[in-house]
Amino acid sequence: MTVSGLSAKAKVDRLAKLFRGRRRGLVLTHDNPDPDSMAAAVALAVVLHSRLGIPTDVAYGGIIGRAENSAFVRVLKLPIVPISQVDPSTYDLFALVDTQQSVKNHALPAGVTADIVIDHHPTRDDELNNPFADLASGLYGATSTLLAEYLQAARIEPTPELATALYYGIKADTRDLERQTRDPDVDSYLWLFPRIDRNLLAEIEHPRLPLRYFRLYHAAIEKAQLFTGAVITDLGEVYSPDMVAEVAERLSFLEDAKWSLASGSYRSQLYLSLRCSDRRMNAGRLIREVCEGLGGSAGGHGSMAGARIPLVGKRAARAATKREVVQRFKAAFGVEGERGGSLLSDEA
């Protein structure tokens, strides 16, 4: 049942009406979660516990690998654990945050329908079977914004750590309110700002970085190929899937590049991250079209999107899959057949 058209207070009241009396809740982020997903998940757990009296845990699939994301969890002491550390059979309430059931980039047990789904990405289901679905497609730049509204409606004063988490979630997903930002994002940003811990925020934004981080960036720039209006790079095997998105984001600042695409392999999965600066195009729609039929999952919105595709077979078969995916993207960018130039070339 969709609740997207209701006020935040009505949404919180609906949660209480539907789920009061449940014994224990589990909130799941999307796999390899980013700050927006983790902050929103922790905030929902607070709402469920404080308003409905339901003890609620937060878990994630994959890893938290990017330096800022690891610092985010460590510095703010967020109560979030890998899915391997919980027993799903002990819960009678399941929630998905910053993702949707059909996207399949989450650790929801097979055969379980999420009771609650809260997400700001484009709606992926024609028919929603979830009892409570708050899918604010195109209306919010971050899922953290939605949960900040829930806290206000429930009259829950966030701790400095939770306020900082939500603030950074909005900040990161909207690129400091510059990308995909809507009025509610600005309102929540301003409501949270007086409540944050600025010292903790500084620790998150400026973490110490491992040597392998710089080696990966070196390889990414060396391998980057320039095409008309696009830059594409393959990171090879990465130590964290988060790095694929970080490199795509950084390359999106390249002058004259409308598209930036980064790919990298991690545990027999090919991760893709796409950025688009052309407002006439939609990165989420394009990545779903390109990756259709290849398995895995794909999604996003106007300017940013990502995908995960299984790599099967021996090395030659995996390399062929990667080449096919890149060719599909080159065709979509309109540069199929164009010879790419090195980012480091003097002629570039």
C-alpha positions in Angstrom: 0.0 0.0 0.0 1.5 3.3 -1.0 1.6 6.1 1.5 3.6 8.6 -0.5 0.9 11.1 -0.8 0.3 11.4 3.0 1.9 13.9 5.4 4.8 12.7 7.5 2.5 12.6 10.5 0.0 10.5 8.7 2.8 8.1 7.6 4.0 7.7 11.2 0.4 7.1 12.4 -0.1 4.5 9.6 3.1 2.7 10.8 1.6 2.6 14.3 -1.7 1.3 13.1 -0.2 -1.4 10.9 2.6 -2.7 13.0 2.1 -2.0 16.7 2.4 -5.3 18.6 5.1 -6.8 16.4 7.9 -8.4 18.5 11.1 -7.4 16.7 12.0 -5.6 13.6 14.9 -5.8 11.1 15.7 -2.8 8.8 17.9 -3.6 5.8 19.9 -1.2 3.7 20.8 -1.9 0.1 24.0 -4.0 -0.3 27.3 -2.3 0.1 25.4 0.6 1.7 26.2 4.3 1.4 25.7 7.0 4.1 22.2 7.9 2.9 21.0 4.3 3.2 22.6 3.6 6.6 21.4 6.9 8.2 17.9 6.4 7.0 17.8 2.8 8.2 19.1 3.7 11.7 16.5 6.6 11.9 13.7 4.2 10.9 14.8 1.8 13.7 14.6 4.7 16.1 11.1 5.6 15.0 9.9 2.0 15.3 11.4 1.6 18.7 10.5 5.0 20.2 7.0 5.4 18.7 5.8 1.7 18.4 7.9 0.1 21.1 9.4 -2.5 18.6 13.0 -3.3 19.3 14.6 -3.0 15.9 18.0 -4.0 14.5 19.8 -2.6 11.3 21.8 -4.9 9.0 23.3 -4.8 5.5 24.6 -7.2 2.8 28.0 -6.9 1.2 30.6 -4.7 2.8 31.3 -1.1 3.9 34.5 -0.5 2.2 34.9 3.2 1.2 37.0 5.1 3.7 34.4 7.8 4.3 31.7 5.1 4.8 33.8 3.2 7.2 34.5 6.4 9.2 30.8 7.2 9.0 29.9 4.0 10.9 32.9 4.1 13.3 32.8 7.8 14.3 29.0 7.9 14.8 28.9 4.5 16.4 26.0 3.5 14.3 24.2 0.3 15.5 24.5 -1.5 12.1 25.8 -5.0 11.5 26.5 -7.4 8.6 23.5 -9.6 7.8 25.6 -12.6 8.7 25.4 -11.5 12.4 21.6 -11.7 12.6 19.1 -14.6 12.4 16.2 -13.5 10.2 14.0 -16.1 11.7 13.9 -14.2 14.9 12.1 -11.2 13.3 8.5 -10.6 12.5 8.8 -7.2 10.9 11.1 -6.5 7.9 11.9 -3.1 6.3 13.9 -2.1 3.3 15.4 1.4 3.1 16.9 3.2 0.1 16.0 0.3 -2.1 13.0 -1.7 -3.2 11.9 -5.3 -3.2 12.2 -5.9 -6.9 15.6 -4.3 -7.2 17.2 -7.3 -5.4 20.3 -5.5 -4.2 19.5 -6.3 -0.6 19.7 -9.1 1.9 16.0 -9.7 2.5 15.5 -13.4 2.9 14.1 -15.2 -0.2 10.3 -15.6 0.0 9.9 -12.7 2.5 7.8 -9.7 1.5 9.1 -6.5 3.2 6.5 -5.0 5.5 8.0 -1.5 5.0 9.7 0.0 2.0 11.0 3.6 2.1 13.0 4.9 -0.9 13.5 8.0 -3.0 14.5 6.2 -6.2 12.1 5.7 -9.1 9.4 3.2 -8.4 10.2 -0.2 -9.8 7.1 -2.2 -9.1 3.9 -1.8 -11.1 2.0 -3.5 -8.2 3.2 -2.9 -4.7 2.5 -5.9 -2.3 4.3 -4.2 0.6 1.9 -3.2 3.4 3.7 0.2 3.8 5.5 1.7 0.8 6.8 5.2 0.9 8.3 5.7 -2.6 9.0 9.3 -3.2 10.3 9.1 -6.8 11.4 12.5 -8.0 10.2 14.3 -4.9 13.3 13.8 -2.7 17.0 13.9 -3.3 17.8 11.5 -0.4 16.0 8.9 1.7 17.5 10.5 4.8 15.2 13.5 4.0 12.2 11.3 4.4 13.3 9.9 7.7 14.2 13.4 9.0 10.5 14.2 8.3 9.4 11.0 10.2 11.5 12.1 13.2 9.9 15.5 13.2 6.4 14.1 12.8 7.0 11.7 15.6 8.5 14.4 17.8 11.7 12.5 18.3 14.7 14.6 19.0 17.7 12.9 17.3 20.9 12.5 19.1 23.9 14.5 17.7 25.1 11.3 16.1 21.9 10.5 14.4 21.4 14.1 13.3 24.9 14.1 11.8 24.3 10.8 10.1 21.1 12.1 8.4 22.7 15.4 7.5 25.7 13.7 5.9 23.3 11.3 4.1 21.5 14.2 2.5 24.8 16.1 1.9 26.4 13.1 0.1 23.5 12.0 -2.0 22.7 15.5 -3.2 26.3 16.7 -3.5 25.8 19.5 -1.1 22.3 20.2 -2.3 23.5 20.7 -5.8 22.2 17.4 -7.4 18.6 16.1 -7.6 17.7 18.4 -4.7 14.1 19.3 -3.8 12.6 21.7 -1.2 12.2 18.9 1.4 15.9 18.2 1.2 16.7 21.8 2.0 14.2 22.0 4.8 15.5 18.8 6.5 19.1 19.9 5.9 18.4 23.2 7.8 16.5 21.4 10.5 19.3 19.0 11.1 22.2 21.5 10.9 21.9 23.0 14.4 21.7 19.4 15.8 24.8 17.9 14.3 28.3 17.5 15.8 30.6 19.4 13.5 33.7 17.7 14.9 32.3 14.2 14.1 31.3 15.5 10.6 34.9 16.6 10.0 36.2 13.2 11.0 33.9 11.6 8.5 34.6 13.9 5.6 38.4 13.8 5.9 39.4 10.2 6.9 42.9 8.8 6.6 43.1 6.7 3.4 44.9 3.4 2.8 47.8 3.1 0.3 45.6 0.8 -1.9 43.2 3.7 -2.4 45.8 5.8 -4.2 47.0 2.8 -6.2 43.5 2.1 -7.4 43.0 5.8 -8.4 46.3 5.7 -10.3 45.2 2.6 -12.2 41.8 4.1 -12.9 43.3 7.3 -14.4 45.8 5.3 -16.4 43.1 3.1 -17.9 40.6 5.8 -18.6 39.6 6.3 -22.2 38.1 9.5 -23.6 35.4 9.5 -26.2 33.2 12.3 -27.6 31.3 13.5 -24.5 32.2 10.4 -22.4 35.0 8.9 -20.3 35.1 5.2 -19.5 37.5 3.3 -17.2 37.9 -0.3 -15.9 39.3 -0.6 -12.4 39.9 -4.4 -12.7 39.6 -6.2 -9.4 38.7 -3.7 -6.6 39.1 -4.1 -2.8 35.7 -2.4 -2.3 32.7 -2.0 -4.6 32.2 1.5 -3.3 35.3 2.6 -5.1 33.7 2.1 -8.5 31.1 4.8 -7.6 33.7 7.1 -6.2 35.8 6.9 -9.4 32.8 7.5 -11.6 31.8 10.5 -9.5 35.3 12.0 -9.7 35.6 11.5 -13.5 32.2 13.2 -13.9 34.0 16.5 -13.2 36.1 16.1 -16.4 35.6 19.0 -18.7 33.3 18.3 -21.7 32.3 14.8 -20.3 28.5 14.3 -20.3 28.9 10.7 -19.3 31.4 8.9 -16.9 31.3 5.2 -16.5 33.5 3.1 -14.2 33.5 -0.6 -13.8 35.2 -3.0 -11.4 35.1 -6.7 -10.3 34.5 -7.8 -6.8 33.8 -11.4 -5.7 32.6 -12.6 -9.1 30.4 -9.6 -9.6 30.9 -6.8 -12.1 30.0 -3.4 -10.5 29.1 -0.5 -12.8 28.6 3.1 -11.8 27.3 5.8 -14.2 27.2 9.6 -14.0 25.4 12.0 -16.3 25.6 15.8 -16.5 23.1 16.1 -19.4 19.7 17.0 -17.9 17.9 15.6 -21.0 19.2 12.1 -20.2 18.3 9.7 -17.4 21.2 7.6 -16.0 18.9 5.2 -14.1 16.8 4.4 -17.2 19.8 4.0 -19.4 21.7 1.6 -17.0 18.6 -0.6 -16.7 18.2 -0.8 -20.5 21.8 -1.5 -21.1 22.0 -4.2 -18.4 18.7 -5.8 -19.2 19.0 -9.6 -19.7 22.4 -9.8 -18.0 21.1 -10.8 -14.5 22.0 -9.0 -11.4 20.4 -5.6 -10.5 20.5 -2.0 -11.8 18.9 1.2 -10.8 19.3 4.9 -10.1 17.8 8.2 -11.2 18.5 11.2 -13.4 22.2 11.9 -12.9 23.6 8.8 -11.2 23.1 5.1 -11.4 24.7 1.7 -10.6 24.5 -1.9 -11.5 25.8 -5.3 -10.4 26.1 -8.2 -12.9 27.2 -11.7 -12.1 30.5 -12.9 -13.7 30.3 -16.6 -14.5 32.6 -19.0 -16.2 36.4 -18.9 -16.6 38.5 -15.8 -17.2 37.8 -15.6 -20.9 34.1 -15.8 -20.4 34.2 -13.1 -17.7 36.3 -10.8 -20.0 33.8 -11.3 -22.8 30.9 -10.2 -20.5 32.8 -7.1 -19.5 33.5 -6.2 -23.1 29.9 -6.7 -24.1 28.7 -4.4 -21.3 31.1 -1.7 -22.3 30.1 -2.0 -26.0 26.5 -1.6 -25.0 27.3 1.5 -23.1 29.4 2.9 -26.0 26.4 2.3 -28.3 24.1 4.1 -25.8 26.6 7.0 -25.6 26.7 7.3 -29.4 30.4 6.5 -29.5 30.3 2.9 -30.8 33.2 2.4 -33.3 35.0 5.6 -32.1 38.5 5.0 -31.0 39.1 6.2 -27.4 42.0 8.3 -26.4 44.0 8.0 -23.2 43.2 10.4 -20.4 46.9 10.9 -19.9 47.7 11.4 -23.6 49.0 14.9 -24.6 46.5 14.8 -27.4 43.5 14.2 -25.1 
